[in-house]
Amino acid sequence: MPKLVDHEERRAQIVDALLRAAADTGLHAVTMRSVAIEAGVSVRLVQYYFDTKEQLLLAAMNRLTARMGERVRDRVRRAGSAPTPRDIVEAVLLEAVPTDEESRIFHLVHTEYAVLSITDPALGGQAFLAAPDEMEGFLADRLAAAQQAGDADPRMDARQEAAVLLSISAGLGLSVLLGQRGADDATATLHYHLGRLFPGS
């Protein structure tokens, strides 16, 4: 009896192969053939699941985004059964710092994708910009909740501070990728700034 194929598992196998290849050679150098080689399958099989390289790239970004969300939720769960707004804000920001191989691949490929999407409309540049906007609103809501609870500086503009926090974390993450600073140093910088926003926590 022939073995049943789990199509979602096979798609995930191909997408993960793209991420590994992109982390090694860069997204610009990835081809359907190089992904097939990395996945240990035929080019025809890759094309069966993804008609174009653009479809494969979009699937990879969706997988990365979903996995990052899982990692943030794991961090929040580790904070306890009743996480504070600061716990949640900190969990989001710390995921912007590459601290292990999975997060290094995420941020490396994510950065490359952002650059490529500027010049290639097929990669969905506008959709790519929606996620940071949503995250900014999410952080602003958490900061406002902390202000209402008396745990954060009441003078700050929550929306503006959310934009600042995302910019700081993105810059620190890039500095780690470039080897300018270590992950521990970047994490300490984030904790320093959060300590100013949440003086009572």
N, C-alpha and C positions, 0 to 999 in steps of 0.2 A: 504494500500500500504506500503510495507516494506521501512524503512528508508535507503537511500543510504549512504554507508560508504565512508568517505573521507580517503583514505588509507594513504596519506601523513600526515594528521592530526593524524591518529592513530599511525603511526610510530613515529612521534614527541612526542606523549604522552608517548610511551614506552621508548624512548631515554631519555626524561626528567626525567622519573621515575628512570632510571639507574643512572643519575647524582645525583639525590637527595639521593638515597640509598648509592652511593659511597661516597658522602660527609659525610654521617652519620657513615658508617661502614668501609669504605675503599674499593678500587676496588678488593682487594684480597678476600674479604668476599662476594662480590656480586654474586648471582646466578640467573638463569632464574626465579626460583621460587620467590626470594626476589624482583626481578624487577616486576614480575606479581602482587605481593601483593601490592607493592608501587603504581603501575599503576591502581590497582583495576580491573584487567582483569585476564583471565585464563592463565596458563602456556602454554597451547596449542595455544592461540592467540599470545603470545610472539614468540613462535617457528614458527608460520605461517609467521611472518614478518622477523624473524632472525633465521637462521638454527642453529647457534652456538653462544656461548657467545662472541667469538672473533669478529664475524660480528657485534654484538651489540656494543661492545667496539669501533670498528672502526667507526661505525655510530655516536656514542657519540662524538668521537674526531672531526669528520668532523663538527658536529653541533656546538661544542664549538669553533672551529676555525672560522667558518662562523660568529658566534655571536660576537666573539672578533673583527673581521673585521668591523662589523656594529658599534660596540661601538667606535672604532678608528675613523671611518668616522663621527660619531655623534660629537666627540670631535673636529675634524677638521672643521666641519660646524659651530660649536659654535664660532670658532676663527674669523669668518667673511667671506665675499665673496671672498677675495683674501688672503688666508693663506700664511704665509711666510714659508720658509724651517724650521725655528725653530718651528713654530706652529705645523708642521706636525711631526717633530722629537719628540717634547714634547708629542703630542697626543699618539704616539706609545708607548713611554716609560712609561707614566702614566698609561696606561692600564695594565702594569705589576705589578701594586700595587693594592692589593685587598682593595677596598674602600667601597664595598657594598656586599650584600649576593650573587648576581650573579657572581661578579668577584672573590669572595672568593671560590665559588664552582669551577669556571673555573680553578683557579690556583692550588687548592688542587687536583682536579682530573687530571689535566694536569701533575702535578709533579709525581703523582702515576703512570700514564700511561707511562711516560718517564722511570721510574725505571723498570716497568714490561716489556717494550719493549726490554730491554737489554737482558733478558733471554728467552723471548718468541718471536721467529721469526714470528709467526702467526700474531702478532700485527703490523707488518710492520715497523720495526725499522728504515730502511733506508728511507722510506717515511716520517717517523716522523722527521728525521733530515733535510729533504729538506726545511721545513718551516722556521726554523731559518736561514738557508743559504740565502733563498730568502729575508728575512727581513733584514739581514745584508747588502745585496746588495742594497736594497731599501734605507736604512738609509745612506749608503755611498754616494749614488747619491744625496740625500737631503743635506748632509754636503758639498759635492763638489759644489752644486748649491749655497749654502750660501757663500762659499769661493769666487766663481766667482762674486757674488753680493757685496762682501766686507763686509758681515755681520758676518763672522766667521774667526777665527784665520787662516791665510794663511799658517802657518807653520805646521799645523797638517796633518797627514796622514788620509784621510777620511775613508779608508777601515779599518785601525787599530782602529780608534776611534769608528767606528760603532760597532766593536766587543767588545770594552771596554764598550760602552753604554749598549749593550744588556746584558753583564755580570753584570754590576752594577744594572740594573733594575731587572734582575732575582734574584740577591742576596737580593736586598731590598724587593722584593715581598715575598721571602721565609722567611725573617726575620719578616715580618708582620704576615704571617701564623703561625709562631712559637711563636708569642707574644713577640719577642725581642724588637720590636719597634712598634709605632703606625703608621697608614697610613699617618697622617699629617707629622710626622717626616720623613718618607721615601720620601714623596713628596717634602719636603723642601730640602732633600739631592739631589734629582734629579735636582731641580731648581738651587741649588748651583753649581752643575757641569755644567749644561747647560749655566749658566751665565759666566763661564770661557771660554766655547767654542764660545759663541756668545756675546762678550763683548759690542757690539754696539747696541744690541737689548733689 
